[in-house]
Amino acid sequence: MNILKLANRASLNIVLFTLLIFATGSYASSIREELVLDTGWKFLFSDTDKTNNFPQADFNDAAWQTVSVPHTWNHVGYYLNDIAPHINTAENTNKQYGIGWYRLNFKAKSSNKNQQAWLEFDAASRTAEVWLNGVRLGEHRGGFTRFRFDATQVIHFGQNNVLVVKTDNTKPTADSSTADTLPIAGDFFVHGGLYREVRLVLTEQVHFDMLDYGGSGVYATTDLSKSKEARVAVESHVKNDSASPRSIRVRAQLVDATGKTVVKAEEAMTLEPQTVASLQQNLLVPNPQLWQGQASPYLYTLRTEVLGQDNVILDTLDQQYGLRNIIITPDKGLILNGKPFPLHGVAYHQDKEGRGWAVSHDDVKQDVDMLVNMGANTLRLAHYPHGQDIHELANQRGLILWDEIPLVSAWRFGEEHAAVNQALLDNARLQLKEMIKQNFNHPSVAVWGIANEVDFGALIPAFLGSPAGSNPDPLPILRQLAKDVKLADPSRFSTLANCCEGVPTWPQEKVPKTTDMADTTGLNRYFGWYYGEPEQLSPMLDKLHAQYPQQPLSVSEYGAGGALSLHTDNVLGGPVAATGHDQPEEYMSYVHEANWAVLRDKPYLWATWIWNAFDFATTVRVEGDSNDINTKGLISYDRNIKKDAYFFYQANWTSKPMVHVTSSRYSQRSYEVTDVKVYSNLARTELWLNGKSLGVKTACPLQVCVWEKVKLKVGDNSVLAKGTGKESMVQDEASWQLSQHYSNSYFIDAGALVAAPSKEQIYGSDNFFNGGIAATLDKAGGWGRPPIKPEIQQTADRDLAATYRRGHFSYELPLKNGRYKVDLLLVAPPETADSNFVIKTNGNKIVEINAPATESGANLSAEHHSAEVEVLDGQLNLMFVPVKGDAFVSAIEVTPVI
């Protein structure tokens, strides 16, 4: 895409101006002041719209809670594990939707009485209504973007002022107070409150436009089409709030990192009273230093000033500005300043345990530091506009951003409310315009996102409140929003994320074809998690690339849930519960390893984003070891624990020497024999067990080094991975314990990815098998609902019996030579009724099973079988051989005969 010259944008009346170039000279400065309004607020939550005279200046709020801003009343999502202390608990959670009232008494200096006063809110969720000294200033509908009100006529300089804000995060329905405010759906919790900064801003009567959709009033684009030269077009909007014409000059300049002015331009104009003027200035930068992403995120300061008589500065703005050009292609990916720039990173939600959305600058910096240290070079700011902190940090750290509006899955409330809900479309267009205006000058921003997974909403009409058989169409809204991006910012690309095209799970004839509705596309694809196998991702991507050869494609979401306290001995041992309990950390790593193996070899993809950087709050999930948390984050909700998958990417994306022993939280081991997996980017990685070297690995595929069939000792085991030679100080250690009970014995929960609790033994997940299919008698309950569990008779361990392995399969169990007892738990699943099979050890039949045909809906019943066997060659081969139908087993115990 060529960088196009922007057309003049102006609001209110645009006056003509004459271009004059002035010589520079000394000048005095009278510039804007800011007062951060952070402490002393009074707060009251109400689930109704009853005001009780709350907006009145003389209302007595003494009984209200005292809070500081940023603030939210919500505390959502908590872990059910005890591996670490947790901030959020079931007792202190707050998922209330409704109205939050805020009141603040503050003083404005009498010396500012001749200035313009503005109240600036960096965000208020979902909607906000504002009064000052009992006078309503206005409202803002949208919970993520900055907005301002002109308070000049009602503020009391030199006296007390009473600011009142009514915020409302009511869950949207067709008849709710937030029916016209996006998002109306989404797998994340919309916190309420004044969760970003509030401030009083004081300017002179002539100033850069403060009411330009929350933007700065100054917007710049860069043209690098000529060698060794950058042309920066600076468009400024200046407002005259005085009662008389004003002669002014507007100065634009680029200041380098040393404070030296590199280039400047000035224009003179006369502003009529109560008008806004728009002007464009061109800055030609010789031999520019470019913003090169993480390699060299060089930033200039874009300084713009309004000068009055006698060179008095009436207003000034300093903004970070990087000189760069981004092109996104369908075959070579993203091109930064003429060179391919492969993007790999994470999607990022803004909440944190204990703070919700009311995070601080330091919180955001901590997040960015962790993600940069992992090797991410891009962030997808999901699923709504984020604040200025993350944008400025991205500018400074060389991260490339995807910004997006909260048009998530749903865009209407059913057939009776029209195919296109005009109020919601208007709100989407407003939030899009505000997002673009407010983040226009950030070099880190590459694309403007207009929607996320609206094809999912169309596939399931009931999700939109529509009857079965209807065909809701999101394309008209997408066309309008993509057009709006082109008008608002021709220098950048529009994008969207879809879920379903090319995914076999969905009936493709019903999937809205959204892939080419924006300039670029992101694909949210969860092979190996919600559907399919990880290796199916590759042909799906290639097919879409062939189907849309001119469309730049990215993968905007992929990943899996990972519960910190749940573990498995074999990631293929049983079905994962994508909406339920069994979400072990090791399976999450497996999905990432397999997906990245595909994605790294697709040069046509312009970016890939993991879902998600951190665990985050939602209210549609009860899964893994958490409640109301999406556990797909690489890092825990409180930021204290990095999951194994974090280190997998660090090994693949960074060159700083690192090594990481996986499954360190799986400290109480279930089996004496185990594989040890290590993530390492070292040239040579050595594994030590209890002080003894187990050998060196080199050139490990995908930086994944595996030592197979490592035997643990009873008691404590020290597992140490380290480099050799000059890298010998790079190391990581885990401590595992093995109970005497599991020495030379096996307790296997067949078909289970995560072993079920038992009243008699502690079992391990399914492992040591060859062949067969893992399955369960339980049925998924759906999002946020427990599984449906049929009754199983003749067993005290119902959950242990519910999972099983079936087919033609075997188990190979390393054991000392000797005599052993084999105990088997079996439940005939419906699909194997009327089957016959034998169980053999080392070629000898020990048990024969006949499972007669049963009537539909008959009660399930467990059987117990035992046999003694002899191990002669250090391994027990336990074979399940079908004669008719499938063999099956739910649990296996092998213990020495004493």
Backbone hydrogen bonds, N-H to C=O, Kabsch-Sander energy under -0.5 kcal/mol:
donor,donor_aa,acceptor,acceptor_aa,energy
4,L,2,N,-0.6
15,V,13,N,-0.6
22,F,20,L,-0.5
28,A,310,D,-0.5
30,S,313,I,-1.9
33,E,202,L,-2.0
35,L,200,L,-2.7
37,L,198,V,-2.7
38,D,36,V,-1.1
41,W,67,V,-1.3
42,K,103,R,-2.8
43,F,65,Q,-3.1
44,L,101,W,-1.9
46,S,99,I,-3.5
54,F,51,T,-1.7
56,Q,53,N,-1.5
59,F,56,Q,-1.6
61,D,59,F,-0.8
64,W,61,D,-1.8
65,Q,43,F,-2.1
67,V,41,W,-2.4
67,V,65,Q,-0.5
69,V,38,D,-2.9
71,H,194,L,-2.5
73,W,192,G,-0.6
75,H,94,N,-1.4
78,Y,627,N,-2.3
80,L,625,D,-3.6
81,N,625,D,-0.6
93,T,89,T,-0.9
94,N,75,H,-3.5
99,I,46,S,-3.3
100,G,167,T,-2.4
101,W,44,L,-3.2
101,W,99,I,-0.5
102,Y,165,V,-2.5
103,R,42,K,-2.3
104,L,163,L,-2.4
106,F,104,L,-0.5
106,F,161,N,-2.2
108,A,156,H,-0.7
108,A,159,Q,-0.9
112,N,109,K,-1.5
113,K,110,S,-1.7
115,Q,112,N,-2.3
116,Q,203,T,-2.9
118,W,201,V,-2.6
119,L,149,F,-2.5
120,E,118,W,-0.6
120,E,199,R,-3.0
121,F,147,F,-2.9
122,D,120,E,-0.5
122,D,197,E,-2.8
125,S,193,G,-2.2
127,T,168,D,-1.6
128,A,140,H,-2.5
129,E,166,K,-1.8
130,V,138,G,-2.7
131,W,164,V,-2.8
132,L,135,V,-2.5
133,N,162,V,-3.0
134,G,55,P,-0.5
135,V,132,L,-1.8
136,R,134,G,-0.5
137,L,130,V,-3.1
138,G,130,V,-1.2
140,H,128,A,-2.7
142,G,126,R,-1.9
142,G,140,H,-0.7
143,G,182,L,-0.5
147,F,121,F,-2.3
149,F,119,L,-1.9
151,A,117,A,-2.6
151,A,149,F,-0.7
152,T,117,A,-0.7
154,V,151,A,-1.2
155,I,151,A,-1.9
157,F,155,I,-0.7
158,G,108,A,-4.2
159,Q,156,H,-1.3
161,N,106,F,-2.5
163,L,104,L,-3.0
163,L,161,N,-0.6
164,V,131,W,-2.7
165,V,102,Y,-2.6
166,K,129,E,-2.8
167,T,100,G,-3.0
167,T,165,V,-0.7
168,D,127,T,-1.7
169,N,98,G,-2.6
176,S,173,T,-1.2
179,A,176,S,-1.4
181,T,178,T,-1.9
182,L,180,D,-0.5
188,F,186,G,-1.3
189,F,617,A,-1.6
191,H,189,F,-1.0
193,G,125,S,-1.8
195,Y,193,G,-1.4
196,R,123,A,-0.9
199,R,120,E,-2.5
200,L,35,L,-2.7
201,V,118,W,-3.0
201,V,199,R,-0.5
202,L,33,E,-2.9
203,T,116,Q,-2.2
204,E,314,L,-0.8
207,H,205,Q,-0.5
207,H,239,K,-2.1
209,D,237,H,-2.8
213,Y,211,L,-1.1
215,G,212,D,-2.0
216,S,437,K,-0.6
219,Y,235,E,-3.0
221,T,233,A,-1.8
223,D,231,R,-2.5
224,L,222,T,-0.5
229,E,226,K,-1.3
230,A,285,V,-2.2
231,R,223,D,-2.5
232,V,230,A,-0.6
232,V,283,L,-3.0
233,A,221,T,-2.2
233,A,231,R,-0.6
234,V,232,V,-0.6
234,V,281,Q,-3.5
235,E,219,Y,-3.6
235,E,233,A,-0.6
236,S,234,V,-0.6
236,S,279,L,-2.8
237,H,217,G,-2.7
238,V,236,S,-0.5
238,V,277,A,-2.8
239,K,207,H,-3.6
240,N,275,T,-2.6
241,D,205,Q,-3.2
241,D,239,K,-0.7
246,R,271,L,-2.5
248,I,246,R,-0.6
248,I,269,M,-2.9
249,R,307,L,-2.1
250,V,267,E,-3.0
251,R,249,R,-0.5
251,R,305,E,-2.7
252,A,265,A,-2.8
253,Q,303,R,-2.0
254,L,263,V,-2.3
255,V,253,Q,-0.5
255,V,301,T,-2.4
256,D,260,K,-3.1
259,G,256,D,-2.0
262,V,254,L,-3.1
262,V,260,K,-0.5
263,V,254,L,-1.0
265,A,252,A,-2.5
267,E,250,V,-1.9
269,M,248,I,-2.4
271,L,246,R,-3.3
271,L,269,M,-0.5
272,E,270,T,-0.5
274,Q,240,N,-1.6
274,Q,242,S,-0.7
275,T,240,N,-0.8
275,T,272,E,-0.9
276,V,13,N,-1.3
277,A,238,V,-2.9
279,L,236,S,-2.3
281,Q,234,V,-2.7
283,L,232,V,-2.8
284,L,282,N,-0.5
285,V,230,A,-3.5
285,V,283,L,-0.6
287,N,228,K,-2.2
290,L,288,P,-0.7
291,W,323,L,-2.9
292,Q,290,L,-0.8
292,Q,296,S,-3.1
294,Q,398,G,-0.7
295,A,292,Q,-1.0
296,S,293,G,-0.8
298,Y,290,L,-0.7
298,Y,296,S,-2.2
300,Y,321,Y,-3.3
301,T,255,V,-2.7
302,L,300,Y,-0.6
302,L,319,Q,-3.3
303,R,253,Q,-2.6
303,R,301,T,-0.9
304,T,302,L,-0.6
304,T,317,L,-2.3
305,E,251,R,-2.7
306,V,315,D,-2.8
307,L,249,R,-3.2
307,L,305,E,-0.5
308,G,312,V,-3.2
311,N,308,G,-1.0
312,V,309,Q,-1.6
313,I,28,A,-2.0
314,L,306,V,-3.4
314,L,312,V,-0.6
315,D,306,V,-1.3
317,L,304,T,-2.6
319,Q,302,L,-1.7
321,Y,300,Y,-2.2
324,R,322,G,-0.8
327,I,335,I,-2.4
329,T,327,I,-0.5
329,T,333,G,-2.4
333,G,329,T,-0.5
335,I,327,I,-3.7
336,L,334,L,-0.5
336,L,339,K,-2.7
337,N,325,N,-3.2
337,N,335,I,-0.6
339,K,336,L,-1.6
341,F,334,L,-3.0
345,G,608,T,-2.3
346,V,378,T,-1.4
347,A,610,I,-3.0
348,Y,380,R,-2.6
352,K,356,G,-1.5
353,E,637,Y,-1.7
355,R,352,K,-2.0
356,G,352,K,-2.7
358,A,355,R,-1.9
359,V,357,W,-2.1
364,V,360,S,-2.1
365,K,361,H,-2.5
366,Q,362,D,-2.4
367,D,363,D,-2.0
368,V,364,V,-2.5
369,D,365,K,-2.8
370,M,366,Q,-2.1
371,L,367,D,-2.1
372,V,368,V,-2.9
373,N,369,D,-2.4
374,M,370,M,-1.1
375,G,371,L,-0.8
375,G,372,V,-0.9
376,A,371,L,-2.1
377,N,344,H,-2.3
378,T,344,H,-0.5
379,L,400,I,-2.0
380,R,346,V,-2.2
381,L,379,L,-0.7
381,L,402,W,-2.8
382,A,348,Y,-1.0
382,A,380,R,-1.4
391,H,387,G,-1.0
392,E,388,Q,-2.8
393,L,389,D,-2.4
394,A,390,I,-2.0
395,N,391,H,-2.4
396,Q,392,E,-2.1
397,R,393,L,-2.5
398,G,394,A,-1.2
399,L,394,A,-1.7
400,I,377,N,-1.9
401,L,444,S,-3.5
402,W,379,L,-2.0
403,D,401,L,-0.5
403,D,447,V,-2.0
405,I,449,G,-1.6
407,L,405,I,-1.2
408,V,406,P,-1.3
409,S,407,L,-0.6
409,S,452,N,-2.7
410,A,408,V,-3.1
414,G,464,L,-0.6
417,H,414,G,-1.6
418,A,415,E,-1.8
421,N,411,W,-0.6
421,N,419,A,-0.6
422,Q,420,V,-1.0
425,L,421,N,-2.5
426,D,422,Q,-2.9
427,N,423,A,-2.0
428,A,424,L,-2.5
429,R,425,L,-2.6
430,L,426,D,-2.3
431,Q,427,N,-2.9
432,L,428,A,-2.2
433,K,429,R,-2.3
434,E,430,L,-2.7
435,M,431,Q,-2.4
436,I,432,L,-2.4
437,K,433,K,-2.6
438,Q,434,E,-2.6
439,N,435,M,-1.5
440,F,436,I,-0.6
440,F,437,K,-0.7
442,H,439,N,-1.3
445,V,442,H,-1.2
446,A,401,L,-2.6
447,V,401,L,-1.1
448,W,493,F,-2.4
449,G,403,D,-4.2
449,G,447,V,-0.6
450,I,495,T,-2.6
452,N,407,L,-2.5
453,E,497,A,-3.2
456,F,453,E,-0.6
457,G,453,E,-1.1
458,A,454,V,-1.6
459,L,455,D,-1.7
460,I,456,F,-1.4
463,F,460,I,-2.2
464,L,460,I,-0.5
464,L,461,P,-1.7
465,G,462,A,-1.5
466,S,461,P,-2.6
470,S,467,P,-1.8
478,L,474,P,-1.9
479,R,475,L,-2.7
480,Q,476,P,-1.9
481,L,477,I,-2.4
482,A,478,L,-2.6
483,K,479,R,-2.0
484,D,480,Q,-2.2
485,V,481,L,-1.9
486,K,482,A,-1.7
487,L,483,K,-1.8
488,A,484,D,-2.6
489,D,485,V,-2.9
492,R,489,D,-1.5
493,F,446,A,-1.2
495,T,448,W,-2.1
496,L,520,T,-0.5
497,A,451,A,-2.1
498,N,522,G,-2.4
503,V,500,C,-2.0
506,W,503,V,-1.7
508,Q,506,W,-0.8
510,K,507,P,-2.2
511,V,507,P,-0.6
511,V,508,Q,-0.7
514,T,512,P,-1.6
517,M,514,T,-2.1
520,T,494,S,-1.6
521,T,552,P,-2.0
522,G,496,L,-3.1
523,L,554,S,-1.7
524,N,498,N,-3.3
524,N,522,G,-0.6
525,R,523,L,-0.9
525,R,557,E,-2.5
528,G,531,Y,-2.4
529,W,526,Y,-1.9
529,W,531,Y,-0.7
530,Y,526,Y,-1.2
531,Y,526,Y,-1.3
536,Q,533,E,-2.0
537,L,534,P,-1.8
538,S,535,E,-0.6
540,M,536,Q,-1.4
541,L,537,L,-2.4
542,D,538,S,-2.4
543,K,539,P,-2.3
544,L,540,M,-2.2
545,H,541,L,-2.5
546,A,542,D,-2.1
547,Q,543,K,-2.1
548,Y,544,L,-2.4
551,Q,548,Y,-1.8
553,L,604,Y,-0.5
554,S,521,T,-1.5
555,V,607,A,-2.2
556,S,523,L,-0.6
556,S,554,S,-0.7
557,E,523,L,-1.4
562,G,631,T,-1.9
563,A,583,Q,-3.2
566,L,563,A,-1.1
573,G,570,N,-2.1
577,A,582,D,-2.2
578,A,576,V,-0.9
580,G,577,A,-1.6
583,Q,581,H,-1.7
585,E,563,A,-0.8
585,E,566,L,-2.3
587,Y,584,P,-0.5
588,M,584,P,-1.6
589,S,585,E,-1.8
590,Y,586,E,-2.1
591,V,587,Y,-2.3
592,H,588,M,-2.0
593,E,589,S,-2.9
594,A,590,Y,-2.5
595,N,591,V,-2.5
596,W,592,H,-2.7
597,A,593,E,-1.7
598,V,594,A,-0.9
598,V,595,N,-0.7
599,L,595,N,-2.7
600,R,596,W,-2.4
601,D,598,V,-1.2
602,K,599,L,-1.7
605,L,602,K,-1.8
606,W,553,L,-2.5
608,T,343,L,-1.0
609,W,555,V,-2.5
610,I,345,G,-2.6
611,W,558,Y,-3.1
612,N,610,I,-0.7
613,A,347,A,-2.5
615,D,635,I,-2.3
616,F,630,N,-1.4
618,T,628,D,-1.9
623,E,626,S,-0.7
624,G,580,G,-2.4
626,S,623,E,-1.8
627,N,78,Y,-2.9
628,D,621,R,-2.7
630,N,616,F,-2.9
631,T,629,I,-0.7
633,G,630,N,-0.5
634,L,612,N,-1.5
634,L,613,A,-0.6
635,I,613,A,-1.1
636,S,641,I,-2.7
639,R,636,S,-1.8
643,K,634,L,-2.7
643,K,641,I,-0.6
646,Y,643,K,-1.2
647,F,643,K,-0.9
647,F,644,D,-0.8
648,F,644,D,-1.4
649,Y,645,A,-1.8
650,Q,646,Y,-2.0
651,A,647,F,-2.2
652,N,648,F,-1.4
653,W,649,Y,-3.0
654,T,650,Q,-1.4
660,H,679,Y,-2.4
662,T,660,H,-0.6
662,T,677,K,-2.3
664,S,661,V,-0.5
666,Y,663,S,-1.0
667,S,665,R,-1.8
669,R,667,S,-1.0
669,R,737,Q,-2.7
674,T,710,V,-2.6
676,V,707,W,-2.7
677,K,675,D,-0.5
678,V,705,C,-3.1
679,Y,660,H,-2.6
680,S,678,V,-0.5
680,S,703,Q,-2.1
681,N,658,M,-1.6
685,T,697,K,-2.6
686,E,722,K,-3.2
687,L,695,G,-2.0
688,W,720,L,-3.3
689,L,692,K,-2.8
690,N,718,S,-2.8
692,K,689,L,-1.6
694,L,687,L,-3.7
697,K,685,T,-3.1
699,A,683,A,-0.6
703,Q,700,C,-2.1
704,V,701,P,-2.3
705,C,678,V,-3.1
705,C,703,Q,-0.6
707,W,676,V,-2.7
708,E,706,V,-0.6
710,V,674,T,-3.2
712,L,672,E,-3.3
712,L,710,V,-0.6
715,G,738,L,-3.0
717,N,736,W,-2.9
719,V,717,N,-0.6
719,V,734,A,-3.0
720,L,688,W,-2.9
720,L,718,S,-0.6
721,A,732,D,-2.8
722,K,686,E,-2.3
723,G,727,E,-0.9
723,G,730,V,-1.9
724,T,684,R,-0.6
727,E,724,T,-2.1
728,S,725,G,-1.8
730,V,727,E,-1.7
731,Q,729,M,-0.8
732,D,721,A,-2.4
734,A,719,V,-2.6
736,W,717,N,-2.4
736,W,734,A,-0.5
737,Q,667,S,-3.8
738,L,715,G,-2.0
739,S,669,R,-0.5
742,Y,739,S,-1.7
743,S,740,Q,-1.4
744,N,742,Y,-0.5
745,S,742,Y,-1.2
746,Y,894,V,-2.4
748,I,892,I,-3.1
749,D,747,F,-0.5
749,D,764,G,-2.7
750,A,748,I,-1.1
750,A,890,S,-0.9
752,A,749,D,-1.6
753,L,751,G,-0.5
763,Y,756,A,-0.5
763,Y,761,Q,-0.6
764,G,747,F,-3.3
766,D,749,D,-0.6
766,D,752,A,-2.3
770,N,810,S,-2.4
772,G,808,H,-0.6
773,I,806,R,-2.7
775,A,804,Y,-2.5
777,L,802,A,-2.1
779,K,788,I,-2.2
785,R,782,G,-2.2
788,I,779,K,-3.2
789,K,787,P,-0.7
793,Q,860,L,-2.7
798,R,796,A,-0.6
801,A,797,D,-2.0
802,A,798,R,-1.1
803,T,799,D,-0.7
804,Y,775,A,-2.4
805,R,889,V,-2.2
806,R,773,I,-2.3
807,G,887,A,-2.0
809,F,807,G,-0.6
809,F,880,F,-1.3
810,S,770,N,-1.9
811,Y,878,L,-2.4
812,E,768,F,-2.5
813,L,811,Y,-0.6
813,L,876,L,-2.7
815,L,874,G,-1.5
818,G,871,V,-1.9
820,Y,869,V,-2.7
821,K,895,T,-3.2
822,V,867,A,-3.5
823,D,821,K,-0.5
823,D,893,E,-2.6
824,L,865,H,-3.4
825,L,891,A,-2.3
826,L,863,E,-2.6
828,A,861,S,-0.6
832,T,829,P,-1.9
833,A,830,P,-1.2
834,D,851,A,-1.1
834,D,852,P,-0.5
835,S,851,A,-1.7
836,N,884,K,-3.0
837,F,849,I,-2.1
838,V,881,V,-2.6
839,I,847,V,-3.1
840,K,879,M,-2.7
841,T,844,N,-2.9
842,N,877,N,-1.6
844,N,841,T,-2.3
846,I,839,I,-3.4
847,V,839,I,-1.5
849,I,837,F,-3.1
851,A,835,S,-3.2
858,A,855,E,-2.1
860,L,791,E,-0.8
862,A,793,Q,-2.8
863,E,826,L,-3.1
865,H,824,L,-2.3
867,A,822,V,-1.8
869,V,820,Y,-2.8
871,V,818,G,-3.1
872,L,870,E,-0.5
876,L,813,L,-2.7
877,N,875,Q,-0.6
878,L,811,Y,-3.0
878,L,876,L,-0.7
879,M,840,K,-3.3
879,M,877,N,-0.7
880,F,809,F,-3.1
881,V,838,V,-3.0
881,V,879,M,-0.6
883,V,836,N,-3.4
884,K,836,N,-2.7
887,A,807,G,-1.6
889,V,805,R,-1.6
890,S,825,L,-3.0
891,A,825,L,-1.6
892,I,748,I,-2.3
893,E,823,D,-2.6
894,V,746,Y,-2.6
895,T,821,K,-2.0
897,V,819,R,-2.6
898,I,896,P,-0.6
